[in-house]
């Protein structure tokens, strides 16, 4: 398991590797553009070269890019949909240039006034297929959601449906977030219950589609449909649940990103990664 953190790419992607190495990360996650603005960020040849040099000289083994939260590929607003497509394509192209393990995406949401989820899934899937056609070489990973409002991807069935409607391209995968799983009704608070959840995921989506992970504790209880993260071990998943998630054998080799908040505040620090490694060791020992 490649445990790491979401870090800032300020100053260029090589700086993200530096920040990850300072925190003892094996994987890092970045936004490839300002998360509060639509304007895509294009890296220069020098920035790409500096990134590759920094990566080769570090203990960081994987980069994942998180597409910005502004994206709503299910929107019926033509302007929002076009901006969303443009941003996603830019992320996929940046990922290809940087050799990213994939771009992680919150696909969007259905109409808040009770619009059809099926229609929203179809709109999102069509936009995903278009973005894949306009890019090459970088995978796209749909993240499960906590289920707040009309967000798409709250269930394994919705994730599987989007993958199917988007054409089932082999570049398509899934990122599972532990806090979102709990909030959307999947019990991941023990090794046994997590194994049952993953069996269900395998039956509906396919374990081969699982490409990355977010390990986050949750302020919201099971089935609350609220996206509120907590420091590792301090939320509803708890220390034992986080240890189980971090030691699950089917997660071996995958980037596993802690997004925060950390113990000392919002930013993830080295102590948080050290805690994650400690929890993984506890989980592995409990499985022996």
LUMNU-24344 format. One line per field, with one value per residue (C-alpha): residue number from 1; residue in one letter; x, y, z. Coordinates in steps of 0.5 Angstrom, whole numbers, always signed. Layout:
N
fiti: NUM ...
marmi: A ...
xx: X ...
yy: Y ...
zz: Z ...
This chain:
288
fiti: 1 2 3 4 5 6 7 8 9 10 11 12 13 14 15 16 17 18 19 20 21 22 23 24 25 26 27 28 29 30 31 32 33 34 35 36 37 38 39 40 41 42 43 44 45 46 47 48 49 50 51 52 53 54 55 56 57 58 59 60 61 62 63 64 65 66 67 68 69 70 71 72 73 74 75 76 77 78 79 80 81 82 83 84 85 86 87 88 89 90 91 92 93 94 95 96 97 98 99 100 101 102 103 104 105 106 107 108 109 110 111 112 113 114 115 116 117 118 119 120 121 122 123 124 125 126 127 128 129 130 131 132 133 134 135 136 137 138 139 140 141 142 143 144 145 146 147 148 149 150 151 152 153 154 155 156 157 158 159 160 161 162 163 164 165 166 167 168 169 170 171 172 173 174 175 176 177 178 179 180 181 182 183 184 185 186 187 188 189 190 191 192 193 194 195 196 197 198 199 200 201 202 203 204 205 206 207 208 209 210 211 212 213 214 215 216 217 218 219 220 221 222 223 224 225 226 227 228 229 230 231 232 233 234 235 236 237 238 239 240 241 242 243 244 245 246 247 248 249 250 251 252 253 254 255 256 257 258 259 260 261 262 263 264 265 266 267 268 269 270 271 272 273 274 275 276 277 278 279 280 281 282 283 284 285 286 287 288
marmi: X X X X X X X X X X X X X X X X X X X X X X X X X X X X X X X X X X X X X X X X X X X X X X X X X X X X X X X X X X X X X X X X X X X X X X X X X X X X X X X X X X X X X X X X X X X X X X X X X X X X X X X X X X X X X X X X X X X X X X X X X X X X X X X X X X X X X X X X X X X X X X X X X X X X X X X X X X X X X X X X X X X X X X X X X X X X X X X X X X X X X X X X X X X X X X X X X X X X X X X X X X X X X X X X X X X X X X X X X X X X X X X X X X X X X X X X X X X X X X X X X X X X X X X X X X X X X X X X X X X X X X X X X X X X X X X X X X X X X X X X X X X X X X X X
xx: +0 +3 +1 +1 -3 -6 -1 +0 +3 +5 +11 +10 +9 +16 +15 +9 +14 +18 +12 +11 +18 +18 +12 +15 +9 +10 +4 +2 -5 -5 -10 -7 -11 -14 -19 -24 -23 -24 -18 -14 -7 -2 +5 +11 +16 +21 +16 +15 +22 +23 +18 +20 +27 +24 +20 +26 +30 +25 +21 +15 +12 +6 +2 -6 -9 -16 -20 -23 -30 -33 -34 -41 -41 -49 -51 -56 -53 -49 -44 -43 -42 -37 -33 -33 -31 -25 -23 -23 -20 -14 -13 -13 -8 -4 -4 -1 +5 +6 +6 +0 -3 -10 -15 -20 -27 -33 -38 -43 -50 -57 -62 -63 -70 -71 -69 -68 -62 -62 -62 -56 -52 -53 -51 -45 -43 -43 -39 -34 -33 -32 -26 -23 -24 -20 -14 -10 -5 -8 -14 -20 -22 -29 -30 -35 -39 -42 -49 -51 -56 -56 -49 -47 -43 -47 -47 -44 -49 -49 -41 -42 -48 -43 -38 -42 -46 -39 -37 -33 -26 -20 -18 -24 -23 -26 -23 -26 -26 -27 -31 -36 -37 -39 -43 -47 -49 -43 -40 -32 -31 -28 -24 -30 -35 -30 -29 -36 -37 -31 -34 -40 -36 -33 -40 -43 -37 -31 -25 -20 -23 -21 -15 -14 -16 -18 -17 -21 -24 -31 -35 -42 -44 -46 -51 -52 -50 -46 -39 -35 -28 -24 -17 -15 -18 -22 -28 -34 -29 -25 -18 -20 -23 -18 -13 -17 -18 -10 -9 -14 -10 -14 -11 -4 +0 -5 -4 -8 -9 -10 -14 -14 -16 -9 -8 -5 -11 -13 -6 -3 +3 +9 +6 -1 +3 +7 +0 -3 +3 +2 -5 -3 +2 -4 -9 -4 -2 -9 -10 -5
yy: +0 +7 +11 +19 +25 +31 +36 +43 +44 +51 +53 +47 +39 +38 +42 +37 +31 +35 +36 +29 +27 +31 +28 +21 +20 +14 +17 +24 +28 +35 +39 +41 +48 +52 +49 +55 +57 +54 +56 +50 +50 +47 +45 +48 +43 +45 +44 +37 +35 +38 +34 +27 +29 +30 +24 +19 +22 +21 +15 +18 +12 +15 +21 +22 +28 +30 +34 +40 +40 +45 +40 +38 +33 +32 +39 +41 +48 +48 +53 +49 +43 +45 +48 +42 +38 +43 +42 +35 +34 +39 +34 +28 +31 +34 +27 +24 +29 +27 +20 +20 +14 +17 +23 +22 +25 +27 +26 +31 +32 +31 +36 +39 +39 +32 +31 +24 +21 +16 +22 +25 +19 +19 +26 +25 +18 +22 +27 +22 +19 +25 +27 +20 +21 +28 +25 +19 +15 +17 +13 +16 +14 +15 +17 +14 +20 +21 +22 +29 +32 +29 +27 +21 +15 +14 +7 +1 +1 +8 +7 +1 +4 +10 +6 +2 +8 +11 +5 +1 +4 +0 +7 +8 +6 +7 +11 +9 +14 +11 +16 +17 +9 +10 +16 +13 +7 +2 -1 -1 +0 -7 -12 -17 -11 -8 -15 -16 -9 -11 -17 -13 -8 -14 -17 -10 -6 -11 -11 -10 -3 -1 +4 +8 +10 +15 +14 +19 +18 +21 +26 +23 +17 +11 +12 +20 +22 +28 +29 +31 +28 +27 +26 +19 +15 +20 +20 +15 +9 +10 +7 +0 +1 +6 +0 -5 +0 +1 -7 -10 -15 -13 -6 -8 -4 +2 +9 +11 +18 +22 +28 +31 +34 +32 +32 +39 +42 +42 +41 +34 +33 +28 +26 +24 +19 +16 +15 +12 +7 +6 +4 +0 -4 -5 -8 -13 -15 -16 -20 -25
zz: +0 -2 +4 +3 +3 -1 -2 -5 -12 -11 -14 -19 -19 -17 -10 -9 -9 -4 +0 +0 +1 +8 +10 +9 +3 -2 -6 -7 -9 -12 -15 -22 -22 -17 -14 -14 -21 -28 -31 -33 -31 -36 -34 -38 -41 -35 -30 -32 -33 -26 -23 -26 -23 -16 -17 -19 -13 -8 -4 -7 -12 -14 -16 -17 -19 -16 -21 -18 -14 -19 -24 -25 -31 -30 -30 -35 -36 -42 -40 -33 -37 -42 -37 -33 -39 -41 -34 -34 -40 -38 -32 -36 -40 -34 -31 -38 -38 -31 -31 -26 -23 -25 -24 -19 -20 -17 -23 -21 -18 -20 -20 -13 -14 -15 -22 -25 -22 -29 -33 -29 -30 -37 -38 -33 -37 -44 -41 -39 -45 -49 -44 -45 -53 -52 -48 -48 -43 -36 -32 -30 -23 -20 -13 -9 -5 +2 -2 +0 -4 -11 -11 -16 -14 -7 -9 -12 -17 -19 -20 -24 -28 -30 -32 -36 -39 -41 -45 -40 -42 -39 -37 -32 -25 -18 -12 -5 +0 +7 +10 +4 +5 +12 +11 +5 +9 +8 +15 +14 +22 +22 +18 +18 +16 +11 +7 +6 +3 -1 -3 -5 -9 -13 -15 -17 -20 -20 -16 -22 -23 -16 -17 -11 -4 +0 +8 +12 +18 +19 +23 +20 +23 +19 +13 +15 +8 +10 +8 +14 +15 +22 +24 +23 +29 +32 +28 +27 +24 +29 +31 +29 +23 +20 +22 +18 +12 +12 +12 +8 +3 -3 -2 -3 -8 -9 -7 -1 +0 +7 +6 +13 +17 +21 +28 +28 +24 +17 +13 +13 +17 +18 +24 +21 +16 +21 +25 +19 +18 +26 +24 +18 +23 +28 +23 +20 +27 +28 +22 +24
